[in-house]
Amino acid sequence: MAGQEDLDFTYTTIDKIFRLSIGEMSDFSGAKYDGDFSMSLEDAQTAKHKFIADNLGIKKGDKVLDLGCGWGAMTRYVTEERGADCIGLTLSQGQAAACQKNGLNVQVKDCRYVTPEDFGKFDAISSVGAFEHFCSIEEWQAGKQEEVYRNFFKTLSDLIPSGKRIFIQTMVFGKNMIPYEEFDINAEPGSGPQVLALMVKEFPGSWLPYGSEMVEDCASEYFTLVNKHSGRLDYIETIAQWRKKFRKFNFKKYLLYLSLVPKLFYDKEFRHQVSIFRISPNKVCFEKEIMEHYRFVFEKK
């Protein structure tokens, strides 16, 4: 799994830039447009939160766990809009500090190792975007990917009673995925080999599931699939809107951009990592169907 140092690059090192661009309690995961791309990004994110809460049946007084909570967008929604008692978990120190500053109950903890002894049991569990960080390249190469996912679903099963539901939103590798050996940071810009190599730089320590079927199969011992939806086109639009917001002028944000310039000259790895501000490897992968994106609702057997 991506460790704290890995995630701290993506979600702590440039934490302030994200929040100045897309909001103090921003949602850095795919929104839900359902084909209506006239919606604002903010409304599409709220539509996603409502979809999750409705499918999980979250109501006033429920106890909810938000795994990989980011800057607390879902945690805030179920707390303020549904009256639930929500605990958010993240491995990013920057995200946790930002959430706590905004009054949310968020702690730094590895999502894979939560037990009933930590916080008790829950009425519903949401995980928006965390699943894609659970398996590392090394674990995949060692043939442990399915074991990692099955152990995670066992963890979730232990945290909720039978009949209760969990929500998983994650990127997965799609039908045009290429072999790892073909990844090449020096390949033609925008090509599959180059953007996948950039993805590895952008999300160190992370490797995606192979299609929705892998996720469903690994969950099947403990959960029944209630429904699933592809969010690939939604995510392409979400990224397009993020890029506009990253470029929109804000004095404090542009000072932060300038503060990163010296590092661009002496740190090659950093240059690759911040290429997300020039080209979006995620967006290209979705467009080329190298990657897919799914929302799953599971019910405990």
Secondary structure by P-SEA (a helix, b strand, c coil): cccaaaaaaacccaaaaaaaccccccccccccccccccccaaaaaaaaaaaaaaaacccccbbbbbccccccaaaaaaacccccbbbbbbccaaaaaaaaaacccccccccccccccccccccbbbbcccccccccaaaaaacaaaaaaaaaaaaaaaacccccbbbbbbcccccccccccccccccccccaaaaaaaaaaacccccccccaaaaaaaacccccccccccaaaaaaaaaaaaaaaaacccaaaaaaaaaaaaaaaccaaaaaaaccccccaaaaaaaaccbbbbbbbbbcc
